[in-house]
Amino acid sequence: MTQAVDLVVDLNADLGEEITDDAGLLAVVTSANVACGYHAGSPAIMRAVCAEAAARGVAVGAQVSYADRANFGRVALDVDYATLREQVADQVGTLAEIAAAEGTAVTYVKPHGALYHRTRDDLEQARAVLDGSVVASAGLPVLGMPGELLRAAAEAGRETWLEGFPDRAYDGDRLRPRDRPGALVEAEDDIVANALALAPRVLSLCLHGDSPGAVAHAVAVRRALEAAGWALRPVAATH
C-alpha cells in the first residue's frame, strides 16, 4: 500500500450530491469524489462539477454507490456480484464520458457510504467494485481505508491510496457509525487538529461535503496544513 512521502497531501471531498456547496469546496480541495447518480447527483450536476474541477486543476474521482437514492447510499444492501459490478461499471462509465467532454478525466474510484464500509470486509463486493471499474476504465487507482478492497486492488496491481477523515470519530481503525454519539466531529479546531495528526499517515484527507460548515472547515484545514509546511496536491498528480 502506498504511503505518504514528504510533506505532500491531498484534500478530497464528496461533491455533486445536491446538498453540497460544490463551487465553494472546489476552490479549496485538490480532489473531488463525484456522485455518479446512484446515491445522488445527475448528469447535469456531474457536468458542472467536472467543468469547474477541470478549470481549477482538481482531480476527479468516481464515487460509486449502491443504487439507493432514498437512503443516500448509507444502507448496506445484499447485491450479487454481477449486478454490483455492472452498476459500478455504469457509474464510472457515465462519469468518465462526462468528464472527458468537460476536458478532464476520472483518475480514481472510491465507494460511497455503506458500500465503502461493506467493501472493507466483504471480498465479493470489493471484487465487484474493482471489476466494475476495470470494465469502465481499466485499472483505476482506489481511494479508501485498509481492508479487503485495498488488499484485493493491490494484489491485482492497482494503485491504492490511503485516506483519513478529520471530521469523523474513530473507534479503533473504523469510523464510528453515524448513529452513535460523537460520530461527527463538528468543532473546527478539532477537525484541524485531526487533519494535522492524520496527514503524516495517509495520502489523502477527506472532508464530508454534506457536513455543516463544510467549506469553512475545508478552508481552515488547508490553511493549517500549509502553515505546517504541507503542499496540497491531488494524489493522481504525484503517482
SEMIPA-29136 format. One record per residue (C-alpha): residue number from 1; residue in one letter; x, y, z. Coordinates in steps of 0.001 Angstrom, whole numbers. Each point is the difference from the previous one (the first is absolute). Example, Ala and Ser with C-alpha at 12.3 -4.5 7.8 and 13.67 -1.06 7.14 Angstrom:
# residues 2
<dovex vexfi="1" fitor="A" east="12300" north="-4500" up="7800"/>
<dovex vexfi="2" fitor="S" east="1370" north="3440" up="-660"/>
***
This chain:
# residues 239
<dovex vexfi="1" fitor="M" east="0" north="0" up="0"/>
<dovex vexfi="2" fitor="T" east="1342" north="3410" up="-955"/>
<dovex vexfi="3" fitor="Q" east="897" north="2223" up="2942"/>
<dovex vexfi="4" fitor="A" east="364" north="3758" up="294"/>
<dovex vexfi="5" fitor="V" east="3495" north="1260" up="-826"/>
<dovex vexfi="6" fitor="D" east="1380" north="3423" up="933"/>
<dovex vexfi="7" fitor="L" east="-2419" north="2816" up="820"/>
<dovex vexfi="8" fitor="V" east="-2458" north="-492" up="-2839"/>
<dovex vexfi="9" fitor="V" east="-3640" north="-886" up="579"/>
<dovex vexfi="10" fitor="D" east="-3265" north="-3" up="-1922"/>
<dovex vexfi="11" fitor="L" east="-3251" north="1519" up="1274"/>
<dovex vexfi="12" fitor="N" east="-3143" north="-1652" up="-1342"/>
<dovex vexfi="13" fitor="A" east="-3718" north="576" up="456"/>
<dovex vexfi="14" fitor="D" east="-3256" north="-1549" up="-1190"/>
<dovex vexfi="15" fitor="L" east="-1562" north="2199" up="-2667"/>
<dovex vexfi="16" fitor="G" east="-2989" north="-13" up="-2312"/>
<dovex vexfi="17" fitor="E" east="-2326" north="-1273" up="2728"/>
<dovex vexfi="18" fitor="E" east="-2590" north="2768" up="-424"/>
<dovex vexfi="19" fitor="I" east="402" north="1127" up="3638"/>
<dovex vexfi="20" fitor="T" east="3566" north="1232" up="-251"/>
<dovex vexfi="21" fitor="D" east="1591" north="3354" up="-850"/>
<dovex vexfi="22" fitor="D" east="1868" north="-1448" up="-2945"/>
<dovex vexfi="23" fitor="A" east="1503" north="3271" up="-1208"/>
<dovex vexfi="24" fitor="G" east="1147" north="953" up="3491"/>
<dovex vexfi="25" fitor="L" east="1703" north="-3342" up="599"/>
<dovex vexfi="26" fitor="L" east="1575" north="-141" up="-3456"/>
<dovex vexfi="27" fitor="A" east="1802" north="3231" up="848"/>
<dovex vexfi="28" fitor="V" east="1712" north="-1764" up="2916"/>
<dovex vexfi="29" fitor="V" east="381" north="-3744" up="-586"/>
<dovex vexfi="30" fitor="T" east="2407" north="-1738" up="-2352"/>
<dovex vexfi="31" fitor="S" east="-2149" north="-3062" up="-814"/>
<dovex vexfi="32" fitor="A" east="-3754" north="-335" up="-524"/>
<dovex vexfi="33" fitor="N" east="-1886" north="-3236" up="677"/>
<dovex vexfi="34" fitor="V" east="-2875" north="504" up="-2410"/>
<dovex vexfi="35" fitor="A" east="-3370" north="-1662" up="624"/>
<dovex vexfi="36" fitor="C" east="-922" north="-2058" up="-3063"/>
<dovex vexfi="37" fitor="G" east="-3792" north="48" up="270"/>
<dovex vexfi="38" fitor="Y" east="-647" north="-3135" up="2053"/>
<dovex vexfi="39" fitor="H" east="-102" north="1613" up="3456"/>
<dovex vexfi="40" fitor="A" east="-196" north="3616" up="-1163"/>
<dovex vexfi="41" fitor="G" east="818" north="2223" up="-2943"/>
<dovex vexfi="42" fitor="S" east="-1033" north="217" up="-3637"/>
<dovex vexfi="43" fitor="P" east="1722" north="359" up="-3366"/>
<dovex vexfi="44" fitor="A" east="-470" north="3772" up="138"/>
<dovex vexfi="45" fitor="I" east="1566" north="221" up="3467"/>
<dovex vexfi="46" fitor="M" east="2860" north="-2321" up="-993"/>
<dovex vexfi="47" fitor="R" east="628" north="2209" up="-3021"/>
<dovex vexfi="48" fitor="A" east="115" north="3177" up="2090"/>
<dovex vexfi="49" fitor="V" east="2343" north="-1525" up="2584"/>
<dovex vexfi="50" fitor="C" east="2324" north="-1426" up="-2654"/>
<dovex vexfi="51" fitor="A" east="153" north="3303" up="-1863"/>
<dovex vexfi="52" fitor="E" east="909" north="1929" up="3147"/>
<dovex vexfi="53" fitor="A" east="2467" north="-2679" up="1081"/>
<dovex vexfi="54" fitor="A" east="1704" north="166" up="-3383"/>
<dovex vexfi="55" fitor="A" east="259" north="3784" up="222"/>
<dovex vexfi="56" fitor="R" east="1544" north="-169" up="3475"/>
<dovex vexfi="57" fitor="G" east="2295" north="-2983" up="-508"/>
<dovex vexfi="58" fitor="V" east="-1942" north="-2149" up="2462"/>
<dovex vexfi="59" fitor="A" east="206" north="-3757" up="-582"/>
<dovex vexfi="60" fitor="V" east="-3263" north="-1838" up="-680"/>
<dovex vexfi="61" fitor="G" east="-848" north="-3336" up="1599"/>
<dovex vexfi="62" fitor="A" east="-3066" north="-2205" up="-428"/>
<dovex vexfi="63" fitor="Q" east="-1873" north="-408" up="3269"/>
<dovex vexfi="64" fitor="V" east="-1940" north="-3184" up="-662"/>
<dovex vexfi="65" fitor="S" east="-2916" north="-1131" up="2131"/>
<dovex vexfi="66" fitor="Y" east="-2808" north="-2441" up="424"/>
<dovex vexfi="67" fitor="A" east="-3038" north="919" up="-2095"/>
<dovex vexfi="68" fitor="D" east="-1830" north="1548" up="2954"/>
<dovex vexfi="69" fitor="R" east="-812" north="3690" up="-332"/>
<dovex vexfi="70" fitor="A" east="-2742" north="-285" up="2645"/>
<dovex vexfi="71" fitor="N" east="2588" north="-742" up="2690"/>
<dovex vexfi="72" fitor="F" east="2850" north="2037" up="-1511"/>
<dovex vexfi="73" fitor="G" east="1973" north="-3222" up="-428"/>
<dovex vexfi="74" fitor="R" east="452" north="-404" up="3733"/>
<dovex vexfi="75" fitor="V" east="-1816" north="-3332" up="443"/>
<dovex vexfi="76" fitor="A" east="1886" north="-3228" up="-719"/>
<dovex vexfi="77" fitor="L" east="-1676" north="-2037" up="-2736"/>
<dovex vexfi="78" fitor="D" east="469" north="-3635" up="-951"/>
<dovex vexfi="79" fitor="V" east="739" north="443" up="-3682"/>
<dovex vexfi="80" fitor="D" east="1422" north="-2957" up="-1920"/>
<dovex vexfi="81" fitor="Y" east="3443" north="286" up="-1566"/>
<dovex vexfi="82" fitor="A" east="-1124" north="244" up="-3623"/>
<dovex vexfi="83" fitor="T" east="-2627" north="2666" up="692"/>
<dovex vexfi="84" fitor="L" east="2314" north="2131" up="2106"/>
<dovex vexfi="85" fitor="R" east="2795" north="-290" up="-2556"/>
<dovex vexfi="86" fitor="E" east="-2308" north="1270" up="-2736"/>
<dovex vexfi="87" fitor="Q" east="-1291" north="2809" up="2209"/>
<dovex vexfi="88" fitor="V" east="3545" north="1127" up="733"/>
<dovex vexfi="89" fitor="A" east="922" north="-216" up="-3682"/>
<dovex vexfi="90" fitor="D" east="-3029" north="2124" up="-874"/>
<dovex vexfi="91" fitor="Q" east="878" north="2643" up="2568"/>
<dovex vexfi="92" fitor="V" east="3668" north="266" up="-917"/>
<dovex vexfi="93" fitor="G" east="-782" north="-106" up="-3698"/>
<dovex vexfi="94" fitor="T" east="-2582" north="2770" up="250"/>
<dovex vexfi="95" fitor="L" east="2308" north="2276" up="1954"/>
<dovex vexfi="96" fitor="A" east="2970" north="-783" up="-2269"/>
<dovex vexfi="97" fitor="E" east="-1979" north="1011" up="-3079"/>
<dovex vexfi="98" fitor="I" east="-1141" north="3248" up="1607"/>
<dovex vexfi="99" fitor="A" east="3476" north="782" up="1363"/>
<dovex vexfi="100" fitor="A" east="1566" north="-477" up="-3428"/>
<dovex vexfi="101" fitor="A" east="-2537" north="2355" up="-1555"/>
<dovex vexfi="102" fitor="E" east="964" north="2647" up="2594"/>
<dovex vexfi="103" fitor="G" east="3745" north="-313" up="-592"/>
<dovex vexfi="104" fitor="T" east="979" north="-2234" up="2898"/>
<dovex vexfi="105" fitor="A" east="47" north="-3696" up="901"/>
<dovex vexfi="106" fitor="V" east="-979" north="-2373" up="2784"/>
<dovex vexfi="107" fitor="T" east="3256" north="-798" up="1798"/>
<dovex vexfi="108" fitor="Y" east="-1139" north="-2243" up="2876"/>
<dovex vexfi="109" fitor="V" east="-2968" north="-1816" up="1496"/>
<dovex vexfi="110" fitor="K" east="-1354" north="182" up="3544"/>
<dovex vexfi="111" fitor="P" east="-3112" north="-1720" up="1364"/>
<dovex vexfi="112" fitor="H" east="-2564" north="2087" up="1850"/>
<dovex vexfi="113" fitor="G" east="-1747" north="-539" up="3312"/>
<dovex vexfi="114" fitor="A" east="-1131" north="-3530" up="786"/>
<dovex vexfi="115" fitor="L" east="1864" north="-1424" up="-2988"/>
<dovex vexfi="116" fitor="Y" east="3217" north="1611" up="1256"/>
<dovex vexfi="117" fitor="H" east="-290" north="-1753" up="3346"/>
<dovex vexfi="118" fitor="R" east="-1326" north="-3282" up="-1405"/>
<dovex vexfi="119" fitor="T" east="2938" north="-403" up="-2370"/>
<dovex vexfi="120" fitor="R" east="2460" north="215" up="2878"/>
<dovex vexfi="121" fitor="D" east="-1227" north="-3440" up="1120"/>
<dovex vexfi="122" fitor="D" east="-1903" north="-1568" up="-2896"/>
<dovex vexfi="123" fitor="L" east="2410" north="-1318" up="-2616"/>
<dovex vexfi="124" fitor="E" east="-2707" north="-825" up="-2541"/>
<dovex vexfi="125" fitor="Q" east="-1367" north="3539" up="37"/>
<dovex vexfi="126" fitor="A" east="3533" north="1391" up="-3"/>
<dovex vexfi="127" fitor="R" east="748" north="-2007" up="-3142"/>
<dovex vexfi="128" fitor="A" east="-3225" north="1235" up="-1600"/>
<dovex vexfi="129" fitor="V" east="1156" north="3593" up="527"/>
<dovex vexfi="130" fitor="L" east="3443" north="-763" up="-1387"/>
<dovex vexfi="131" fitor="D" east="-1255" north="-1966" up="-2985"/>
<dovex vexfi="132" fitor="G" east="-2708" north="2551" up="-770"/>
<dovex vexfi="133" fitor="S" east="2521" north="2810" up="-94"/>
<dovex vexfi="134" fitor="V" east="2247" north="-2055" up="-2288"/>
<dovex vexfi="135" fitor="V" east="-2870" north="-577" up="-2429"/>
<dovex vexfi="136" fitor="A" east="-667" north="3718" up="-191"/>
<dovex vexfi="137" fitor="S" east="3570" north="1302" up="177"/>
<dovex vexfi="138" fitor="A" east="2912" north="-2391" up="341"/>
<dovex vexfi="139" fitor="G" east="1927" north="-59" up="3238"/>
<dovex vexfi="140" fitor="L" east="-1243" north="3074" up="1855"/>
<dovex vexfi="141" fitor="P" east="1829" north="605" up="3302"/>
<dovex vexfi="142" fitor="V" east="-2125" north="-567" up="3103"/>
<dovex vexfi="143" fitor="L" east="-420" north="2502" up="2835"/>
<dovex vexfi="144" fitor="G" east="-1056" north="-1347" up="3395"/>
<dovex vexfi="145" fitor="M" east="869" north="-1447" up="3395"/>
<dovex vexfi="146" fitor="P" east="1785" north="-3313" up="721"/>
<dovex vexfi="147" fitor="G" east="-2022" north="-3131" up="-674"/>
<dovex vexfi="148" fitor="E" east="-996" north="-2453" up="-2701"/>
<dovex vexfi="149" fitor="L" east="-493" north="2607" up="-2718"/>
<dovex vexfi="150" fitor="L" east="3482" north="1476" up="240"/>
<dovex vexfi="151" fitor="R" east="1552" north="-3412" up="589"/>
<dovex vexfi="152" fitor="A" east="-1629" north="-1496" up="-3102"/>
<dovex vexfi="153" fitor="A" east="857" north="3090" up="-2031"/>
<dovex vexfi="154" fitor="A" east="3667" north="-235" up="967"/>
<dovex vexfi="155" fitor="E" east="64" north="-3723" up="-838"/>
<dovex vexfi="156" fitor="A" east="-1410" north="845" up="-3428"/>
<dovex vexfi="157" fitor="G" east="2741" north="2568" up="-586"/>
<dovex vexfi="158" fitor="R" east="-2251" north="3013" up="529"/>
<dovex vexfi="159" fitor="E" east="1244" north="3087" up="1823"/>
<dovex vexfi="160" fitor="T" east="-1482" north="431" up="3483"/>
<dovex vexfi="161" fitor="W" east="-276" north="3361" up="1690"/>
<dovex vexfi="162" fitor="L" east="-554" north="95" up="3746"/>
<dovex vexfi="163" fitor="E" east="-2257" north="2708" up="1415"/>
<dovex vexfi="164" fitor="G" east="-989" north="1342" up="3409"/>
<dovex vexfi="165" fitor="F" east="-3022" north="1937" up="1279"/>
<dovex vexfi="166" fitor="P" east="643" north="3074" up="2166"/>
<dovex vexfi="167" fitor="D" east="-3724" north="681" up="464"/>
<dovex vexfi="168" fitor="R" east="-913" north="-3478" up="1210"/>
<dovex vexfi="169" fitor="A" east="652" north="-1799" up="3292"/>
<dovex vexfi="170" fitor="Y" east="1830" north="-3325" up="-90"/>
<dovex vexfi="171" fitor="D" east="-571" north="-3155" up="2010"/>
<dovex vexfi="172" fitor="G" east="3288" north="-1779" up="-484"/>
<dovex vexfi="173" fitor="D" east="681" north="-5" up="-3741"/>
<dovex vexfi="174" fitor="R" east="-3689" north="411" up="-850"/>
<dovex vexfi="175" fitor="L" east="-2146" north="3075" up="-362"/>
<dovex vexfi="176" fitor="R" east="-2558" north="225" up="2774"/>
<dovex vexfi="177" fitor="P" east="-3466" north="-731" up="-1440"/>
<dovex vexfi="178" fitor="R" east="-1983" north="3149" up="-674"/>
<dovex vexfi="179" fitor="D" east="-2805" north="-1058" up="2348"/>
<dovex vexfi="180" fitor="R" east="2328" north="12" up="3027"/>
<dovex vexfi="181" fitor="P" east="820" north="3037" up="2148"/>
<dovex vexfi="182" fitor="G" east="2997" north="2014" up="-1103"/>
<dovex vexfi="183" fitor="A" east="255" north="-1633" up="-3429"/>
<dovex vexfi="184" fitor="L" east="262" north="3383" up="-1708"/>
<dovex vexfi="185" fitor="V" east="2760" north="2363" up="1075"/>
<dovex vexfi="186" fitor="E" east="-1540" north="3446" up="-271"/>
<dovex vexfi="187" fitor="A" east="2392" north="2381" up="1779"/>
<dovex vexfi="188" fitor="E" east="2330" north="1631" up="-2501"/>
<dovex vexfi="189" fitor="D" east="3002" north="-85" up="2335"/>
<dovex vexfi="190" fitor="D" east="-455" north="-3738" up="506"/>
<dovex vexfi="191" fitor="I" east="-306" north="-644" up="-3728"/>
<dovex vexfi="192" fitor="V" east="3190" north="1962" up="-639"/>
<dovex vexfi="193" fitor="A" east="1859" north="-1845" up="2765"/>
<dovex vexfi="194" fitor="N" east="-1145" north="-3340" up="-1400"/>
<dovex vexfi="195" fitor="A" east="1127" north="982" up="-3495"/>
<dovex vexfi="196" fitor="L" east="3473" north="915" up="1209"/>
<dovex vexfi="197" fitor="A" east="262" north="-3278" up="1918"/>
<dovex vexfi="198" fitor="L" east="-1219" north="-2135" up="-2925"/>
<dovex vexfi="199" fitor="A" east="1975" north="1673" up="-2787"/>
<dovex vexfi="200" fitor="P" east="3331" north="-1787" up="623"/>
<dovex vexfi="201" fitor="R" east="-1732" north="-3401" up="-146"/>
<dovex vexfi="202" fitor="V" east="-2133" north="254" up="-3140"/>
<dovex vexfi="203" fitor="L" east="79" north="1221" up="-3578"/>
<dovex vexfi="204" fitor="S" east="-3350" north="1784" up="141"/>
<dovex vexfi="205" fitor="L" east="-2254" north="1680" up="2542"/>
<dovex vexfi="206" fitor="C" east="-3773" north="-126" up="-526"/>
<dovex vexfi="207" fitor="L" east="-2414" north="2676" up="1149"/>
<dovex vexfi="208" fitor="H" east="-3709" north="-731" up="-353"/>
<dovex vexfi="209" fitor="G" east="-1663" north="2527" up="-2248"/>
<dovex vexfi="210" fitor="D" east="-3413" north="-498" up="1597"/>
<dovex vexfi="211" fitor="S" east="1184" north="1002" up="3484"/>
<dovex vexfi="212" fitor="P" east="-1041" north="3384" up="1437"/>
<dovex vexfi="213" fitor="G" east="2737" north="2555" up="-641"/>
<dovex vexfi="214" fitor="A" east="1742" north="-2298" up="-2487"/>
<dovex vexfi="215" fitor="V" east="1597" north="2783" up="-2032"/>
<dovex vexfi="216" fitor="A" east="1202" north="1920" up="3061"/>
<dovex vexfi="217" fitor="H" east="1452" north="-3191" up="1446"/>
<dovex vexfi="218" fitor="A" east="1752" north="-791" up="-3269"/>
<dovex vexfi="219" fitor="V" east="1501" north="3500" up="-129"/>
<dovex vexfi="220" fitor="A" east="1206" north="-290" up="3596"/>
<dovex vexfi="221" fitor="V" east="1521" north="-3431" up="-609"/>
<dovex vexfi="222" fitor="R" east="1781" north="1141" up="-3147"/>
<dovex vexfi="223" fitor="R" east="1398" north="3094" up="1692"/>
<dovex vexfi="224" fitor="A" east="1237" north="-2006" up="2977"/>
<dovex vexfi="225" fitor="L" east="1639" north="-2625" up="-2196"/>
<dovex vexfi="226" fitor="E" east="1737" north="2608" up="-2123"/>
<dovex vexfi="227" fitor="A" east="1142" north="1888" up="3110"/>
<dovex vexfi="228" fitor="A" east="1502" north="-3265" up="1263"/>
<dovex vexfi="229" fitor="G" east="1970" north="-399" up="-3229"/>
<dovex vexfi="230" fitor="W" east="-2268" north="-2362" up="-1918"/>
<dovex vexfi="231" fitor="A" east="-454" north="366" up="-3756"/>
<dovex vexfi="232" fitor="L" east="-3504" north="-909" up="-1167"/>
<dovex vexfi="233" fitor="R" east="-191" north="-1886" up="-3292"/>
<dovex vexfi="234" fitor="P" east="-2242" north="-2674" up="-1503"/>
<dovex vexfi="235" fitor="V" east="1344" north="-3492" up="614"/>
<dovex vexfi="236" fitor="A" east="-521" north="-641" up="-3704"/>
<dovex vexfi="237" fitor="A" east="2530" north="2717" up="-822"/>
<dovex vexfi="238" fitor="T" east="2748" north="-1483" up="2174"/>
<dovex vexfi="239" fitor="H" east="-349" north="-3729" up="-815"/>
***
